[in-house]
């Protein structure tokens, strides 16, 4: 083997590894630019809507039933059943390209109202504080909140889709 080939093979492997490592960051950048451009169709390409909705329904159901079980109030079970009926329309309103774009801007989702941030009137100039990182080889977390806000961030979970593509599959609400 020639000396050039001995150097080229590790360089190619290293470059491919670096590119694979960077792919979720590139996906988040693409999501961010689509959100800023208000390009719902392009943003939709990064979202697995069915999976996000199912994960969010499960999370909200668990929160509602967990609160009802912890309560000694007999009406809590009835309230939990009513809450479960309201989850589907609430999730449908929350998992849209527009709502995801608002989350990426740092506007927390409104679980009631129009689904575009708290009260629907968050200023467009507010800056988002974003934290990115891997949660395993196939899961990548994007935590977003308004800059200077001390509340818990909304975390978007991206999962590898194929070798280098990433899709939003879950929202972790505070």
N, C-alpha and C positions, 0 to 999 in steps of 0.2 A: 504494500500500500504506500502510496506516495505521501510525503509530508503534508501537502496541501489537503489531500483527502482526509487525513487523520485530524486535521484542524477543522475542516468543513463540516464533518458529520456532527461533532459535538455542538458546533455553532448553530447548525440547523435545528438540532433537537432542543437546544436552549431557547432559540427564537420561537419555536413552535410552542414550547411550554409557557413562555412569557405571554404569547398571544392568547393561549387558552386561559391563562390566569386573568388576563385583562378583559375577556369577553363580557362578563357581567357588568363591568364598569362602562364598557361601550354601550351595552343595552340600556343601562340607566341613563347615560348621556343621550341616547336616542329617544328614550321616553321623555326626558326633560325637554329636549328641543321640540318634540311633537306637542307637548303640553303648552309650551310657550307660544308655539305657532298656532295653537288651537286647532291642530290637525287631528280630529277624532279618529279618522280612519287609520292613520299611521300609528297612533297611540293604541288603538284596538289590536293591532298586530302583536303587541307586547303583552297582551292580557288574555289569560284563559278564563273567560267569564264564567263558564259552568263550574269550574273548580273553585274559583274565588267565592262564588255565591254559596256553594255547598259548605266550604270551610267556614264562612262567616255565619251561616245559619246554625251550624253546629256549635260554634263559639257562643253565639247569642243565646241559643237554647240552653246551653250548659250554665251560663251566667244566670238566666232567669230561673231555671229549676233549682240551681244551687242556692239562690237567695230564698226561694220558697221553702226548701227543706230546712234551712237554717232558722226559719222563723217559726215561732209558736202560734202565730195567728192562723186560724182556720181559713180565713179569706185569702191567705197568701197562695194557696194552691189554685184557687179560682183566678187570682190575678196572674199566676204563671201560665195558666191555660189561655187566658186572654192575650197575654204577651206573646205567646207562641203563635197565635193567629196573626198578630201584627208583624211578625218577623219577616215573612215573605215579601210584602210590599216595601218594607223598610230596606231590605237587602237589595231588592230590585232598583230602588232609588239610589242606593249607595254605590252600587257596582255599575257605573257607567263611565265612559271615557272622560266626561266632564268632571265627575266627582273625583276620579283618580287624578286628573290634572290639578284639581284644587288641593288634594292631599299632597301632591308633589310640590305645590307652592307653599306648603306649611299651614294650610287652612284645615283644621281638623274636621272630620265629617260630622254632619248633623244627623243624628238618628231620628230626628223629626223635622218637619218643615220641608224645604225644597231640596235638601241633600247637597247644598253647595257651601259648606262651612257653617260655622255657628251664626245663625241668624241670616245667612245668605249675603251679608254685606261686608265681608272681610276686604280690606283694602288691597288693591292689586299690587301696590308698591312694597308690601311687607316681604321681607326676605326670609327664606327658609334655611334652617340649620339642618344639615343632612349628615348622617353617619352611615357609612357603607362598610360591609364586611361579610366574609364567608361564615356560614354556619354548617360547614361540612363541604364535601366536594361538589355536591349537587344542589345546595341551597345557599342563597345569597340574601342578606338582609339590608334593607334600606329604611332607616329610621328618620322620620321627618317631623319637625315641629317649627313653629315660628321662632325666629331669632330672638333670644332673650327670654323666651317662655320657659318656666321651670317645670311645667307639667310633663307627664309622660308622653313620649312621642308616639305617633302612629307608625307601625312597622309594616312595611311591605315585604313579602317573602317571594323571591324569585326562585324558580327551579329550572335546572338545565333541561333544555328541550333539544335533544340530539347532542351533537358534539360541542357546538359553539353558540347555539341560540339559547336565550333565556326568556321565560314567561312568568308574569305575575300570577301566583297561584293562591295567595292568602293575604289577608289584612289582619294585623294584630292591633286591636283597638285598646286604648288605655283603660 
